[in-house]
Amino acid sequence: MHPDITSKNSIVSEFKPLDPLLHSQLRLAVMSLLLSVEEAEFTYIKEKTESTAGNLSVQLDKLEKAGYLAIEKSFRGKRPLTTCKITQKGVKAFEAYVENLKNYIS
């Protein structure tokens, strides 16, 4: 076997799977955004990610079910208020995702 093929195979074996939950562009953007703030309101996240309310709501629900986000629903006056915060599990998952991604691009 050619030496270059062996070294390529050993490099390929270092690739770790990327978290499919974070591999979505919108969910990755949400996680990245929430890492930089203590918490964020739904409307702020929607504006920053340029997503629709419906799509964002579905993606936040997926992240919450995975334990990556904590979502608090309350009211400001008579208007509903949804606030999102990244959890410790979410921080660890995001950091692992970034580290694993580095193996693909380095």
OpenMM code with the backbone's topology and positions (N, CA, C; nanometers):
from openmm import Vec3, app, unit

residues = "MET HIS PRO ASP ILE THR SER LYS ASN SER ILE VAL SER GLU PHE LYS PRO LEU ASP PRO LEU LEU HIS SER GLN LEU ARG LEU ALA VAL MET SER LEU LEU LEU SER VAL GLU GLU ALA GLU PHE THR TYR ILE LYS GLU LYS THR GLU SER THR ALA GLY ASN LEU SER VAL GLN LEU ASP LYS LEU GLU LYS ALA GLY TYR LEU ALA ILE GLU LYS SER PHE ARG GLY LYS ARG PRO LEU THR THR CYS LYS ILE THR GLN LYS GLY VAL LYS ALA PHE GLU ALA TYR VAL GLU ASN LEU LYS ASN TYR ILE SER".split()
positions = [
    Vec3(0.0848, -0.1173, 0.0000),
    Vec3(0.0000, 0.0000, 0.0000),
    Vec3(0.0890, 0.1232, 0.0000),
    Vec3(0.0469, 0.2228, -0.0710),
    Vec3(0.1214, 0.3470, -0.0827),
    Vec3(0.1193, 0.4211, 0.0520),
    Vec3(0.2322, 0.4774, 0.0948),
    Vec3(0.2376, 0.5453, 0.2250),
    Vec3(0.1373, 0.6610, 0.2383),
    Vec3(0.1118, 0.7322, 0.1287),
    Vec3(0.0181, 0.8446, 0.1369),
    Vec3(-0.1244, 0.7965, 0.1662),
    Vec3(-0.1599, 0.6810, 0.1128),
    Vec3(-0.2941, 0.6288, 0.1361),
    Vec3(-0.3100, 0.5915, 0.2830),
    Vec3(-0.2079, 0.5306, 0.3411),
    Vec3(-0.2134, 0.4951, 0.4820),
    Vec3(-0.2313, 0.6200, 0.5671),
    Vec3(-0.1551, 0.7238, 0.5382),
    Vec3(-0.1664, 0.8452, 0.6193),
    Vec3(-0.3025, 0.9118, 0.5988),
    Vec3(-0.3557, 0.9050, 0.4774),
    Vec3(-0.4891, 0.9615, 0.4540),
    Vec3(-0.5936, 0.8830, 0.5326),
    Vec3(-0.5805, 0.7513, 0.5351),
    Vec3(-0.6758, 0.6707, 0.6103),
    Vec3(-0.6685, 0.7020, 0.7592),
    Vec3(-0.5487, 0.7249, 0.8106),
    Vec3(-0.5371, 0.7573, 0.9522),
    Vec3(-0.5968, 0.8943, 0.9802),
    Vec3(-0.5878, 0.9865, 0.8848),
    Vec3(-0.6489, 1.1181, 0.9024),
    Vec3(-0.8003, 1.1048, 0.9019),
    Vec3(-0.8541, 1.0263, 0.8093),
    Vec3(-0.9981, 1.0081, 0.8004),
    Vec3(-1.0515, 0.9482, 0.9300),
    Vec3(-0.9781, 0.8571, 0.9910),
    Vec3(-1.0258, 0.7945, 1.1145),
    Vec3(-1.0317, 0.8936, 1.2301),
    Vec3(-0.9640, 1.0092, 1.2188),
    Vec3(-0.9695, 1.1112, 1.3231),
    Vec3(-1.0952, 1.1974, 1.3120),
    Vec3(-1.1687, 1.1863, 1.2016),
    Vec3(-1.2914, 1.2637, 1.1868),
    Vec3(-1.3966, 1.2096, 1.2830),
    Vec3(-1.4481, 1.2962, 1.3654),
    Vec3(-1.5545, 1.2579, 1.4572),
    Vec3(-1.6861, 1.3080, 1.3992),
    Vec3(-1.7936, 1.2373, 1.4252),
    Vec3(-1.9219, 1.2806, 1.3698),
    Vec3(-1.9621, 1.4182, 1.4230),
    Vec3(-2.0239, 1.4963, 1.3372),
    Vec3(-2.0734, 1.6273, 1.3766),
    Vec3(-2.2155, 1.6108, 1.4297),
    Vec3(-2.2449, 1.6783, 1.5383),
    Vec3(-2.3777, 1.6724, 1.6000),
    Vec3(-2.4819, 1.7181, 1.4977),
    Vec3(-2.5687, 1.6289, 1.4516),
    Vec3(-2.6668, 1.6671, 1.3489),
    Vec3(-2.7617, 1.7774, 1.3956),
    Vec3(-2.7824, 1.7859, 1.5245),
    Vec3(-2.8699, 1.8905, 1.5777),
    Vec3(-2.8077, 2.0286, 1.5575),
    Vec3(-2.6767, 2.0363, 1.5693),
    Vec3(-2.6081, 2.1647, 1.5529),
    Vec3(-2.5658, 2.1900, 1.4094),
    Vec3(-2.5751, 2.0899, 1.3258),
    Vec3(-2.5289, 2.1049, 1.1873),
    Vec3(-2.6272, 2.1850, 1.1019),
    Vec3(-2.7462, 2.2084, 1.1521),
    Vec3(-2.8437, 2.2934, 1.0837),
    Vec3(-2.7996, 2.4388, 1.0943),
    Vec3(-2.8064, 2.5111, 0.9845),
    Vec3(-2.7589, 2.6497, 0.9819),
    Vec3(-2.8297, 2.7379, 1.0853),
    Vec3(-2.9605, 2.7279, 1.0951),
    Vec3(-3.0345, 2.8128, 1.1881),
    Vec3(-3.0054, 2.7742, 1.3331),
    Vec3(-3.0044, 2.6447, 1.3631),
    Vec3(-2.9765, 2.6034, 1.5009),
    Vec3(-2.8344, 2.6406, 1.5405),
    Vec3(-2.7400, 2.6283, 1.4490),
    Vec3(-2.6021, 2.6682, 1.4762),
    Vec3(-2.5936, 2.8188, 1.5018),
    Vec3(-2.6668, 2.8974, 1.4238),
    Vec3(-2.6685, 3.0429, 1.4421),
    Vec3(-2.7283, 3.0794, 1.5778),
    Vec3(-2.8349, 3.0122, 1.6162),
    Vec3(-2.8985, 3.0386, 1.7455),
    Vec3(-2.8005, 3.0087, 1.8588),
    Vec3(-2.7366, 2.8949, 1.8524),
    Vec3(-2.6418, 2.8560, 1.9578),
    Vec3(-2.5258, 2.9538, 1.9648),
    Vec3(-2.4735, 2.9909, 1.8509),
    Vec3(-2.3625, 3.0858, 1.8456),
    Vec3(-2.4032, 3.2202, 1.9060),
    Vec3(-2.5204, 3.2652, 1.8713),
    Vec3(-2.5728, 3.3912, 1.9242),
    Vec3(-2.5901, 3.3847, 2.0756),
    Vec3(-2.6484, 3.2759, 2.1240),
    Vec3(-2.6745, 3.2644, 2.2669),
    Vec3(-2.5473, 3.2456, 2.3494),
    Vec3(-2.4406, 3.2007, 2.2870),
    Vec3(-2.3130, 3.1912, 2.3586),
    Vec3(-2.2585, 3.3291, 2.3938),
    Vec3(-2.2944, 3.4282, 2.3152),
    Vec3(-2.2374, 3.5617, 2.3340),
    Vec3(-2.3224, 3.6514, 2.4246),
    Vec3(-2.4384, 3.6038, 2.4681),
    Vec3(-2.5256, 3.6823, 2.5562),
    Vec3(-2.5738, 3.5924, 2.6702),
    Vec3(-2.6169, 3.6545, 2.7788),
    Vec3(-2.6674, 3.5750, 2.8914),
    Vec3(-2.7994, 3.5073, 2.8555),
    Vec3(-2.8876, 3.5828, 2.7904),
    Vec3(-3.0144, 3.5314, 2.7412),
    Vec3(-3.0629, 3.6243, 2.6318),
    Vec3(-3.1596, 3.5770, 2.5553),
    Vec3(-3.2109, 3.6597, 2.4451),
    Vec3(-3.3590, 3.6329, 2.4255),
    Vec3(-3.4303, 3.7385, 2.3889),
    Vec3(-3.5717, 3.7260, 2.3593),
    Vec3(-3.5898, 3.6688, 2.2190),
    Vec3(-3.7009, 3.6004, 2.2004),
    Vec3(-3.7351, 3.5394, 2.0722),
    Vec3(-3.7239, 3.6403, 1.9577),
    Vec3(-3.7785, 3.7608, 1.9786),
    Vec3(-3.7788, 3.8606, 1.8709),
    Vec3(-3.6362, 3.9022, 1.8327),
    Vec3(-3.5474, 3.9092, 1.9308),
    Vec3(-3.4072, 3.9440, 1.9044),
    Vec3(-3.3408, 3.8336, 1.8216),
    Vec3(-3.3625, 3.7093, 1.8616),
    Vec3(-3.3038, 3.5954, 1.7893),
    Vec3(-3.3586, 3.5911, 1.6467),
    Vec3(-3.4881, 3.6123, 1.6338),
    Vec3(-3.5526, 3.6114, 1.5018),
    Vec3(-3.4904, 3.7176, 1.4116),
    Vec3(-3.4712, 3.8370, 1.4666),
    Vec3(-3.4130, 3.9467, 1.3895),
    Vec3(-3.2684, 3.9165, 1.3494),
    Vec3(-3.1892, 3.8687, 1.4440),
    Vec3(-3.0472, 3.8435, 1.4174),
    Vec3(-3.0243, 3.7272, 1.3217),
    Vec3(-3.1111, 3.6279, 1.3252),
    Vec3(-3.0939, 3.5113, 1.2376),
    Vec3(-3.1706, 3.5256, 1.1068),
    Vec3(-3.2509, 3.6315, 1.0962),
    Vec3(-3.3320, 3.6568, 0.9770),
    Vec3(-3.4191, 3.5359, 0.9417),
    Vec3(-3.4769, 3.4749, 1.0442),
    Vec3(-3.5625, 3.3589, 1.0222),
    Vec3(-3.7089, 3.3974, 1.0400),
    Vec3(-3.7947, 3.3085, 0.9971),
    Vec3(-3.9377, 3.3313, 1.0200),
    Vec3(-3.9710, 3.2859, 1.1617),
    Vec3(-4.0779, 3.3400, 1.2157),
    Vec3(-4.1193, 3.3037, 1.3511),
    Vec3(-4.1491, 3.1541, 1.3614),
    Vec3(-4.2173, 3.1000, 1.2617),
    Vec3(-4.2530, 2.9583, 1.2629),
    Vec3(-4.1323, 2.8671, 1.2604),
    Vec3(-4.0394, 2.8941, 1.1703),
    Vec3(-3.9194, 2.8112, 1.1597),
    Vec3(-3.8350, 2.8230, 1.2861),
    Vec3(-3.8170, 2.9442, 1.3360),
    Vec3(-3.7371, 2.9634, 1.4565),
    Vec3(-3.7996, 2.8892, 1.5739),
    Vec3(-3.9301, 2.8966, 1.5867),
    Vec3(-3.9999, 2.8291, 1.6956),
    Vec3(-3.9741, 2.6778, 1.6926),
    Vec3(-3.9813, 2.6192, 1.5746),
    Vec3(-3.9568, 2.4749, 1.5586),
    Vec3(-3.8127, 2.4406, 1.5968),
    Vec3(-3.7178, 2.5218, 1.5525),
    Vec3(-3.5764, 2.4938, 1.5797),
    Vec3(-3.5430, 2.5125, 1.7286),
    Vec3(-3.6016, 2.6137, 1.7915),
    Vec3(-3.5800, 2.6342, 1.9352),
    Vec3(-3.6357, 2.5169, 2.0145),
    Vec3(-3.7494, 2.4648, 1.9701),
    Vec3(-3.8098, 2.3498, 2.0369),
    Vec3(-3.7170, 2.2282, 2.0297),
    Vec3(-3.6553, 2.2067, 1.9153),
    Vec3(-3.5618, 2.0940, 1.9001),
    Vec3(-3.4418, 2.1100, 1.9928),
    Vec3(-3.3894, 2.2322, 2.0008),
    Vec3(-3.2741, 2.2582, 2.0884),
    Vec3(-3.3123, 2.2431, 2.2353),
    Vec3(-3.4319, 2.2845, 2.2699),
    Vec3(-3.4785, 2.2702, 2.4088),
    Vec3(-3.4968, 2.1228, 2.4444),
    Vec3(-3.5576, 2.0450, 2.3540),
    Vec3(-3.5787, 1.9022, 2.3800),
    Vec3(-3.4461, 1.8276, 2.3972),
    Vec3(-3.3411, 1.8746, 2.3309),
    Vec3(-3.2087, 1.8129, 2.3439),
    Vec3(-3.1391, 1.8576, 2.4725),
    Vec3(-3.1969, 1.9564, 2.5401),
    Vec3(-3.1355, 2.0074, 2.6616),
    Vec3(-3.0305, 2.1133, 2.6367),
    Vec3(-3.0221, 2.1635, 2.5143),
    Vec3(-2.9213, 2.2641, 2.4791),
    Vec3(-2.9657, 2.4059, 2.5158),
    Vec3(-3.0968, 2.4267, 2.5269),
    Vec3(-3.1524, 2.5580, 2.5609),
    Vec3(-3.2529, 2.5436, 2.6731),
    Vec3(-3.2666, 2.6516, 2.7492),
    Vec3(-3.3767, 2.6655, 2.8440),
    Vec3(-3.4639, 2.7777, 2.7892),
    Vec3(-3.5917, 2.7519, 2.7782),
    Vec3(-3.6848, 2.8512, 2.7243),
    Vec3(-3.7864, 2.8859, 2.8324),
    Vec3(-3.7991, 3.0159, 2.8554),
    Vec3(-3.8949, 3.0644, 2.9546),
    Vec3(-4.0022, 3.1455, 2.8832),
    Vec3(-4.1258, 3.1098, 2.9092),
    Vec3(-4.2382, 3.1828, 2.8493),
    Vec3(-4.3079, 3.2609, 2.9598),
    Vec3(-4.3273, 3.3887, 2.9334),
    Vec3(-4.3941, 3.4750, 3.0301),
    Vec3(-4.4702, 3.5829, 2.9537),
    Vec3(-4.5046, 3.6879, 3.0221),
    Vec3(-4.5749, 3.7990, 2.9578),
    Vec3(-4.5078, 3.9300, 2.9943),
    Vec3(-4.5067, 4.0210, 2.9001),
    Vec3(-4.4669, 4.1592, 2.9238),
    Vec3(-4.5940, 4.2390, 2.8988),
    Vec3(-4.6554, 4.2787, 3.0084),
    Vec3(-4.7881, 4.3373, 2.9951),
    Vec3(-4.8833, 4.2279, 2.9501),
    Vec3(-4.9484, 4.2499, 2.8386),
    Vec3(-5.0410, 4.1496, 2.7844),
    Vec3(-4.9805, 4.0703, 2.6697),
    Vec3(-4.8554, 4.1018, 2.6379),
    Vec3(-4.7913, 4.0349, 2.5239),
    Vec3(-4.7039, 3.9188, 2.5708),
    Vec3(-4.7083, 3.8067, 2.4991),
    Vec3(-4.6226, 3.6936, 2.5348),
    Vec3(-4.4748, 3.7281, 2.5146),
    Vec3(-4.3924, 3.6740, 2.6021),
    Vec3(-4.2480, 3.6974, 2.5958),
    Vec3(-4.1775, 3.5629, 2.6091),
    Vec3(-4.0985, 3.5282, 2.5103),
    Vec3(-4.0198, 3.4045, 2.5126),
    Vec3(-3.8733, 3.4419, 2.5234),
    Vec3(-3.8078, 3.3886, 2.6271),
    Vec3(-3.6664, 3.4172, 2.6507),
    Vec3(-3.5887, 3.2861, 2.6450),
    Vec3(-3.4759, 3.2888, 2.5749),
    Vec3(-3.3939, 3.1692, 2.5569),
    Vec3(-3.2570, 3.1888, 2.6203),
    Vec3(-3.2067, 3.0799, 2.6759),
    Vec3(-3.0755, 3.0817, 2.7392),
    Vec3(-3.0074, 2.9483, 2.7090),
    Vec3(-2.8795, 2.9535, 2.6769),
    Vec3(-2.8061, 2.8297, 2.6497),
    Vec3(-2.7760, 2.7604, 2.7831),
    Vec3(-2.7857, 2.6283, 2.7837),
    Vec3(-2.7558, 2.5513, 2.9045),
    Vec3(-2.6093, 2.5074, 2.9040),
    Vec3(-2.5641, 2.4546, 3.0151),
    Vec3(-2.4276, 2.4025, 3.0234),
    Vec3(-2.4098, 2.2880, 2.9236),
    Vec3(-2.5119, 2.2037, 2.9104),
    Vec3(-2.5076, 2.0944, 2.8123),
    Vec3(-2.4945, 2.1513, 2.6713),
    Vec3(-2.5650, 2.2616, 2.6443),
    Vec3(-2.5577, 2.3260, 2.5139),
    Vec3(-2.4199, 2.3839, 2.4859),
    Vec3(-2.3595, 2.4440, 2.5871),
    Vec3(-2.2239, 2.4995, 2.5721),
    Vec3(-2.1261, 2.3873, 2.5386),
    Vec3(-2.1350, 2.2775, 2.6120),
    Vec3(-2.0447, 2.1635, 2.5879),
    Vec3(-2.0656, 2.1045, 2.4486),
    Vec3(-2.1914, 2.0922, 2.4072),
    Vec3(-2.2218, 2.0374, 2.2745),
    Vec3(-2.1672, 2.1287, 2.1651),
    Vec3(-2.1821, 2.2591, 2.1834),
    Vec3(-2.1334, 2.3551, 2.0849),
    Vec3(-1.9811, 2.3493, 2.0765),
    Vec3(-1.9150, 2.3458, 2.1911),
    Vec3(-1.7680, 2.3388, 2.1930),
    Vec3(-1.7185, 2.2113, 2.1270),
    Vec3(-1.7845, 2.0992, 2.1539),
    Vec3(-1.7465, 1.9719, 2.0910),
    Vec3(-1.7677, 1.9787, 1.9399),
    Vec3(-1.8770, 2.0400, 1.8971),
    Vec3(-1.9062, 2.0547, 1.7555),
    Vec3(-1.7946, 2.1333, 1.6862),
    Vec3(-1.7557, 2.2438, 1.7463),
    Vec3(-1.6500, 2.3284, 1.6887),
    Vec3(-1.5179, 2.2515, 1.6823),
    Vec3(-1.4843, 2.1799, 1.7884),
    Vec3(-1.3592, 2.1021, 1.7896),
    Vec3(-1.3614, 1.9938, 1.6820),
    Vec3(-1.4727, 1.9236, 1.6691),
    Vec3(-1.4847, 1.8191, 1.5678),
    Vec3(-1.4780, 1.8794, 1.4275),
    Vec3(-1.5387, 1.9944, 1.4091),
    Vec3(-1.5349, 2.0607, 1.2791),
    Vec3(-1.3927, 2.1010, 1.2404),
    Vec3(-1.3138, 2.1395, 1.3375),
    Vec3(-1.1743, 2.1768, 1.3123),
    Vec3(-1.0969, 2.0607, 1.2475),
    Vec3(-1.1300, 1.9377, 1.2855),
    Vec3(-1.0636, 1.8218, 1.2253),
    Vec3(-1.0915, 1.8093, 1.0776),
    Vec3(-1.2060, 1.8571, 1.0348),
    Vec3(-1.2434, 1.8511, 0.8930),
    Vec3(-1.1751, 1.9587, 0.8102),
    Vec3(-1.1435, 2.0712, 0.8722),
    Vec3(-1.0899, 2.1831, 0.7937),
    Vec3(-0.9417, 2.2073, 0.8143),
    Vec3(-0.8790, 2.1325, 0.9037),
    Vec3(-0.7350, 2.1550, 0.9242),
    Vec3(-0.6517, 2.0498, 0.8557),
] * unit.nanometer
topology = app.Topology()
chain = topology.addChain("A")
for resn in residues:
    res = topology.addResidue(resn, chain)
    for name in ("N", "CA", "C"):
        topology.addAtom(name, app.Element.getBySymbol(name[0]), res)
